[in-house]
Amino acid sequence: MAICRCKDEKHQPKGKKHNYKFYAFPVGDENSSSICGRRKCKNPGLIYLTKSEHIDFTKGERIFSFESNTSKVKLEDKAPVKF
């Protein structure tokens, strides 16, 4: 499941539940309403994707759910970045 975290290296997902390999840009990029999911952080977020989600992205999928399924995010067409 996708997860939203900012560019701060300390906030990157550690892969406790899922192994995130890529991040992508939400629609609006820096002006997006997607905000880092870390407690007390208010920075714009990137959307981290698992390998299978990255495959879905390459097949044209642009809408991804977060683990809690409380919301979804739409991604820009920019290619995801491996980290």
ABEGO torsion letter per residue (X at the ends): XBBBBBABAAABBAGAABBBABBBBBBGEAABABBBABBGBABBBBBBBBAAAAAAAAAGBABBBBAAGABBBBBBABBBBBX
